[in-house]
Amino acid sequence: MTKELRRVSLVLLAMVIALFASTSWIQVIDADALAENPDNKRALYDSYEVQRGSIIASGSAIASSVSTDDVYSWQRVYPDAEMWASVTGWINPVLGSATGMEQSMNQVLSGTAGSQFFSRVERIFTGQPPRGSNVVLTLDAAVQQVAYEALGDLEGAVIALNPETGAVIAMVSSPSFDTNLLALHDADATNEYYDSLVADPSNPLYNRAIAGDLNPPGSTFKLVVASAALSSGDYTPESTLPNPSTYTLPQSTSVVYNASRGTCGDGDEVTIADALRLSCNIPFAELAVELGDDVIREEAEKYGFNSSVEIPLVSTPSVYPRALDDAQTALTGFGQGQVTATPIQMAMVSAGIANEGVVMTPRMLSRVIGPDLTSQETFESTEFAQALEADVAEEMVAMMVANVSDGAASGARIDGVEVGGKTGTSENGADDPYTLWFTGFAPADDPQVAVAVVIEDGGGQGQTGSGNSIASPIAKKVMEAVLSK
């Protein structure tokens, strides 16, 4: 071979290698990013040409595809649609829209993920039609059913986690909607239904468990304040605070009251443990000012405040703001003022306390199963943060157990089981209905479930309902459902 031919051969070889490398990079390394690009219409069209994988909970499909005779080939169907709407979301090829798990796991479900490249190649060579993979969730269908029925017609949400792993056991938002009607290939019918949901003042499209219009967490936030106090080393559960019947906010004329409009039990002073058990506002307002907003914020952020989590649905960050004055800090001491939270955030607080102070990152994904039923991917638990030391967590657990056994959270009692919990009844506008809360875990000595419940619009009782009377019994049913398995 002449020198010129060798040079040409080497150039051609380099070109072939470069072409192979660039196409491999595009099809494997950059595949996920390209598929997520909203301008990449090809990826969208490709996702409708395959039989989309199922979304599975407790061994049954909660979203699957059936063949159609239209250009989209496959129709998405959702059994028990309203119960699972906050989880599955919907996907509609006519409108090019997707939400929920359908959106978050679209590449896996449609078979276009980079990790499925070799599976796609294999199906081409074997002559099999393209198919997406199945997504298996951590949610328990029986517990989901209990949570859904317990909420009923109330506006609110329930979320339950495994404290040790962060796995989501149940997630329900109410009011809900029929995802089947948003997956129709009839654009006019789908748009009409969607517009009716948007116009509904109860906002059924909100996933209140992780997003929506965030609510003040009320007295459930006292857990974070108590955690900050005990973690500082300057306080114990038996540390005392002044016990007046009214408290004027610093540099303000505004007056704070306990729910009873009297003192927090008898005596001129009250312990942190008793103030938490009786859910008194004044002692926690005083404690918050003593600690300062920076200390409380740092503790809140260890539990997840001011951060978003992906489960893989993306949560709206719960907020503990910066640069608060003493009056504003006092209000946050009992979950009012500018602090806001989602149920998933308050479940993380309870779960972290129950799990010896370790907050796990919530997750809904268990594994991905290919069309040939082989396991393609598994999802492991990850630690979010160490919120407090184990000995302090033990003290917090004891105080939360007292809340349920002999305190303001008695509505969550379960016969024969030690339950830890905290209620909240947060105020909104002067004449607006309260927001009602509960967060807790069970059993206290070996926690299997942490739960948070929020009820909006006062549970239909305006300013007369309470977290203990409405939210706690719902949480009790969910915890019982987990413990009975």
C-alpha positions in Angstrom: 0.0 0.0 0.0 1.4 3.4 -1.0 2.0 6.1 1.6 -1.0 8.1 0.1 -3.4 5.2 0.4 -2.4 4.6 4.0 -3.0 8.3 4.7 -6.4 8.2 3.1 -7.2 4.9 5.0 -6.2 6.5 8.3 -8.3 9.6 7.6 -11.4 7.4 6.6 -10.9 5.3 9.7 -10.7 8.4 11.9 -13.9 9.7 10.3 -15.7 6.4 10.9 -14.6 6.3 14.5 -15.6 10.0 15.0 -19.0 9.3 13.4 -19.5 6.2 15.6 -18.5 8.0 18.7 -20.7 11.0 18.0 -23.8 8.9 17.2 -23.2 6.7 20.2 -22.9 9.8 22.4 -26.1 11.2 21.0 -28.0 8.0 21.3 -26.8 7.0 24.7 -25.2 9.8 26.7 -27.3 12.7 25.4 -30.4 10.7 24.8 -32.2 11.7 28.0 -31.4 15.4 27.6 -32.5 15.4 24.0 -35.7 13.5 24.9 -36.6 16.1 27.6 -36.0 19.0 25.2 -39.5 20.5 24.5 -38.4 21.5 21.0 -37.6 17.8 20.1 -41.0 16.9 18.6 -39.6 13.6 17.3 -39.2 12.3 20.8 -42.8 13.2 21.5 -44.1 11.4 18.4 -41.9 8.4 19.0 -43.4 8.0 22.5 -46.8 7.5 21.0 -45.7 4.9 18.4 -44.9 2.4 21.1 -47.0 0.5 23.6 -46.4 2.6 26.7 -45.3 0.8 29.8 -47.6 0.5 32.8 -47.3 2.2 36.1 -47.7 -0.4 38.8 -48.6 -0.3 42.5 -49.0 -3.4 44.7 -48.7 -5.6 41.7 -51.5 -4.0 39.7 -51.4 -1.5 36.9 -52.7 2.0 37.8 -51.9 3.3 34.3 -51.7 1.2 31.2 -52.2 1.3 27.4 -54.8 -0.3 25.1 -54.7 -0.3 21.3 -56.8 2.2 19.3 -57.7 2.6 15.7 -56.5 6.2 15.4 -53.2 7.6 14.4 -51.9 7.5 18.0 -52.2 3.7 18.1 -52.5 3.5 21.9 -55.0 4.9 24.5 -53.9 5.5 28.1 -56.4 4.2 30.7 -56.4 4.7 34.4 -58.3 2.3 36.8 -59.5 4.0 40.0 -58.5 7.3 38.3 -59.5 9.7 41.0 -57.8 7.8 43.7 -54.5 7.8 41.8 -54.7 11.1 39.9 -52.1 12.9 42.1 -49.7 10.0 41.4 -50.1 9.1 37.8 -51.1 12.4 36.3 -52.1 11.9 32.6 -50.6 12.0 29.2 -52.5 13.2 26.1 -51.0 12.8 22.6 -53.5 15.0 21.0 -52.6 18.0 23.2 -49.0 17.0 23.7 -49.4 17.3 27.4 -48.4 15.2 30.4 -48.3 15.5 34.2 -47.5 13.5 37.2 -45.6 10.2 36.9 -46.5 10.1 33.2 -44.4 13.2 32.7 -41.6 12.5 35.2 -41.0 8.9 33.9 -42.0 9.5 30.3 -38.7 8.3 28.8 -38.8 5.1 30.7 -42.5 4.5 30.0 -42.1 5.3 26.3 -38.9 3.3 25.9 -36.8 6.2 24.8 -34.5 6.5 27.9 -30.8 6.2 27.2 -30.6 3.3 29.6 -33.0 1.4 27.3 -30.9 1.8 24.1 -29.6 -1.8 23.9 -33.1 -3.1 24.7 -34.5 -1.1 21.7 -31.7 -2.5 19.5 -32.5 -6.1 20.7 -36.2 -5.7 19.8 -35.3 -4.4 16.4 -33.1 -7.4 15.6 -35.6 -9.9 17.0 -38.5 -8.3 15.1 -40.5 -7.4 18.2 -42.6 -4.3 18.2 -41.2 -1.4 20.3 -42.5 -1.2 23.9 -41.9 0.9 26.9 -40.8 -0.3 30.3 -43.0 -0.6 33.4 -42.5 1.6 36.4 -43.1 0.0 39.8 -44.0 2.3 42.7 -43.5 2.0 46.4 -47.1 2.9 47.1 -49.4 0.4 48.8 -52.8 0.2 47.0 -54.7 -0.8 50.1 -53.3 2.1 52.2 -54.0 4.4 49.3 -57.6 3.3 49.3 -57.9 3.9 53.0 -56.4 7.4 52.7 -58.7 8.3 49.7 -61.8 7.1 51.5 -60.8 8.8 54.7 -60.4 12.2 53.0 -63.8 11.8 51.3 -65.2 15.1 50.1 -62.8 17.2 52.2 -60.3 19.6 50.6 -56.9 18.4 51.6 -54.2 15.8 51.3 -52.6 12.8 53.0 -49.1 11.4 52.5 -47.6 8.5 54.3 -43.9 7.6 54.3 -41.7 4.7 55.6 -39.5 6.6 58.1 -36.5 4.3 57.6 -36.4 4.3 53.8 -38.3 7.4 52.8 -40.5 5.3 50.5 -43.9 6.8 49.9 -46.7 4.5 51.0 -49.7 6.6 50.1 -50.3 10.0 48.5 -53.8 11.4 48.0 -55.0 14.9 47.1 -58.7 15.9 47.3 -60.8 17.0 45.5 -59.5 14.9 42.6 -60.4 14.4 39.0 -60.8 11.7 36.3 -57.5 11.3 34.5 -59.2 9.2 31.8 -61.1 12.2 30.6 -57.8 14.1 30.2 -56.2 11.3 28.2 -59.0 11.1 25.5 -57.9 11.5 21.9 -60.9 13.8 21.4 -59.4 17.3 21.7 -62.7 19.1 22.2 -63.9 16.8 24.9 -60.6 16.9 26.7 -60.3 20.7 26.6 -63.8 21.1 27.8 -63.1 18.9 30.8 -59.8 20.5 31.5 -61.3 24.0 31.4 -64.0 23.0 33.9 -61.2 21.8 36.3 -59.3 25.1 35.9 -62.5 27.1 36.6 -63.3 25.0 39.7 -62.6 27.2 42.8 -61.6 24.1 44.8 -58.6 23.7 42.5 -58.8 19.9 41.9 -55.7 20.0 39.6 -53.5 20.9 42.6 -51.5 18.1 44.2 -52.0 19.4 47.7 -49.7 16.7 49.1 -46.6 18.2 47.5 -47.6 21.5 45.9 -50.5 23.9 45.4 -51.1 27.0 47.5 -49.0 26.3 50.6 -50.5 26.6 54.1 -49.1 27.8 57.4 -48.3 24.6 59.3 -49.7 25.8 62.5 -48.7 24.0 65.7 -47.1 21.1 63.8 -44.2 23.5 63.3 -43.7 23.5 67.1 -41.9 20.2 66.5 -39.2 22.0 64.5 -38.9 24.7 67.2 -38.6 22.2 70.0 -36.1 20.2 67.9 -34.0 23.4 67.5 -34.1 24.1 71.2 -33.2 20.6 72.3 -30.4 20.3 69.7 -28.8 23.6 70.9 -27.9 21.9 74.2 -29.3 24.9 76.1 -32.7 23.3 76.7 -34.3 20.0 77.8 -37.9 18.9 77.7 -38.1 20.1 81.3 -36.8 23.6 80.7 -39.3 26.2 81.7 -40.7 29.3 80.0 -42.9 32.1 81.4 -46.6 31.2 81.4 -48.8 34.3 80.9 -52.3 34.2 79.4 -51.4 36.9 76.8 -48.2 37.8 75.0 -47.6 41.0 73.2 -45.3 40.5 70.2 -41.9 42.3 70.5 -41.9 45.9 69.2 -45.6 45.5 68.4 -49.1 46.0 69.8 -50.3 42.7 68.5 -51.3 40.2 71.2 -51.0 36.4 71.0 -53.2 34.0 72.9 -53.2 30.3 73.6 -56.1 28.3 72.1 -57.7 28.1 75.5 -57.4 31.9 76.0 -55.9 31.2 79.3 -52.5 30.1 80.6 -50.8 26.9 79.5 -51.9 24.8 82.5 -51.3 26.0 86.0 -48.3 27.9 87.4 -46.3 30.8 86.4 -44.0 28.7 84.3 -44.5 25.8 81.9 -42.1 23.2 80.6 -41.3 22.8 76.9 -42.7 19.2 77.1 -46.1 20.4 78.6 -46.3 23.3 76.2 -45.9 20.9 73.3 -48.4 18.4 74.9 -51.0 21.0 75.4 -50.1 22.8 72.1 -49.8 26.3 73.7 -48.8 29.2 71.5 -47.3 31.7 73.9 -44.5 29.5 75.3 -43.4 28.6 71.8 -43.6 32.2 70.7 -41.3 33.1 73.6 -39.0 30.2 72.8 -38.7 31.2 69.2 -37.6 34.7 70.1 -35.0 33.3 72.5 -33.7 31.0 69.8 -33.8 33.5 67.0 -34.9 33.1 63.4 -31.4 31.9 62.2 -31.3 29.0 64.5 -34.9 27.9 63.7 -34.3 28.3 60.0 -31.1 26.1 60.1 -33.0 23.4 62.0 -36.0 23.7 59.5 -33.7 23.3 56.6 -32.3 20.0 58.0 -35.8 18.7 57.7 -36.2 19.9 54.1 -37.6 23.5 54.4 -36.5 25.8 51.6 -35.6 22.8 49.4 -37.5 20.9 46.8 -37.5 17.1 46.7 -38.1 14.9 43.6 -39.9 11.7 44.3 -39.7 12.0 41.1 -42.6 14.4 41.2 -41.2 17.7 42.1 -42.4 19.3 45.4 -42.9 23.0 46.0 -40.4 24.1 48.7 -41.8 24.7 52.1 -40.6 28.1 53.4 -39.0 29.4 56.5 -38.0 33.0 55.3 -34.9 35.0 56.1 -34.4 38.2 58.0 -37.3 38.0 60.3 -37.7 40.5 63.1 -38.6 39.3 66.6 -42.3 39.7 66.1 -42.3 37.7 62.9 -40.1 35.1 64.6 -42.5 34.8 67.5 -45.3 34.0 65.1 -43.3 31.2 63.4 -42.8 29.7 66.8 -46.3 28.3 66.5 -46.4 27.9 62.7 -48.0 31.2 61.7 -46.7 34.3 60.0 -44.6 33.8 57.0 -43.7 30.1 57.4 -45.6 27.7 55.0 -45.4 24.0 54.4 -46.6 21.0 52.3 -47.8 17.8 53.8 -44.7 15.9 52.4 -42.5 18.4 54.4 -44.3 17.8 57.7 -44.2 14.1 57.1 -40.4 14.4 56.7 -40.3 16.2 60.1 -42.2 13.3 61.8 -40.3 10.7 59.9 -36.9 12.2 60.8 -37.7 12.4 64.5 -39.0 8.8 64.4 -35.9 7.6 62.5 -33.5 8.6 65.3 -33.0 12.0 63.8 -32.1 10.9 60.3 -34.3 12.4 57.6 -34.5 10.2 54.5 -35.2 11.6 51.0 -38.8 10.7 50.0 -39.1 8.4 46.9 -42.0 6.8 45.0 -39.9 4.6 42.7 -39.1 1.0 43.4 -37.8 -0.4 40.1 -38.1 -0.4 36.3 -39.1 -3.6 34.7 -38.5 -4.2 30.9 -41.1 -5.6 28.4 -39.4 -9.0 28.9 -40.0 -8.7 32.7 -36.3 -8.3 33.5 -35.3 -5.7 36.1 -33.7 -2.8 34.3 -33.2 -0.5 37.3 -33.7 -0.4 41.0 -34.0 2.7 43.2 -32.2 2.9 46.6 -32.9 5.0 49.7 -30.8 8.1 50.3 -30.3 10.2 53.4 -31.4 13.8 53.2 -29.9 15.1 56.4 -29.2 14.4 60.1 -31.7 16.7 61.7 -30.9 15.9 65.3 -28.9 13.4 67.4 -30.4 10.1 68.4 -30.7 11.0 72.1 -32.5 14.2 71.2 -34.7 12.4 68.8 -35.6 10.0 71.6 -36.7 13.0 73.8 -38.8 14.3 70.9 -40.4 10.9 70.4 -41.4 10.8 74.1 -43.0 14.3 73.9 -44.9 13.4 70.7 -46.2 10.2 72.3 -47.4 12.3 75.3 -49.2 14.5 72.8 -51.3 11.6 71.6 -51.7 9.6 74.9 -52.4 12.6 77.1 -52.5 15.8 75.1 -53.9 17.8 72.2 -53.5 14.9 69.6 -55.7 12.4 71.3 -57.7 11.8 68.1 -54.8 9.7 66.7 -54.8 7.1 69.6 -54.7 3.5 68.4 -55.5 0.8 71.0 -52.5 -1.2 71.9 -50.1 1.0 69.9 -47.9 3.9 71.1 -48.5 6.7 68.5 -46.4 9.9 68.4 -48.0 13.0 66.8 -48.7 16.7 66.7 -51.8 18.6 65.6 -52.1 22.0 64.1 -54.9 24.5 63.6 -53.6 27.4 61.6 -55.2 30.7 61.0 -55.6 32.4 57.7 -57.4 35.7 57.2 -59.5 37.2 60.0 -62.7 35.6 58.8 -61.2 32.7 56.7 -61.6 29.1 57.7 -58.8 27.4 59.5 -56.3 25.0 58.0 -56.2 21.7 60.0 -53.1 19.5 60.4 -51.8 16.3 61.9 -48.4 14.7 61.6 -47.1 11.7 63.4 -45.8 8.1 63.3 -46.5 4.7 64.7 -45.5 2.5 66.5 -43.2 4.7 68.6 -40.8 2.0 69.5 -40.4 0.7 65.9 -41.9 3.2 63.5 -43.4 1.7 60.3 -45.2 4.8 59.0 -45.0 8.5 59.3 -48.0 10.5 58.1 -49.1 14.0 57.5 -52.6 15.2 56.9 -53.8 18.7 55.8 -57.4 19.8 55.6 -58.2 23.1 54.0 -61.3 25.3 54.2 -61.8 24.4 57.9 -63.0 20.9 57.0 -66.3 22.6 56.2 -66.5 23.9 59.8 -65.1 27.4 59.3 -63.2 28.4 62.4 -64.8 25.8 64.7 -63.0 22.7 63.6 -59.6 21.6 64.8 -56.7 19.5 63.7 -57.4 17.0 66.4 -61.1 16.6 65.6 -60.7 16.3 61.8 -57.1 15.6 60.7 -56.1 13.2 63.5 -58.8 10.6 62.8 -57.8 10.5 59.2 -54.2 9.9 60.1 -55.2 7.3 62.5 -57.0 5.3 59.8 -54.0 5.5 57.5 -51.6 4.4 60.3 -53.9 1.5 61.2 -54.0 0.4 57.6 -50.2 0.2 57.4 -49.8 -1.6 60.8 -52.5 -4.1 59.9 -50.5 -5.5 57.0 
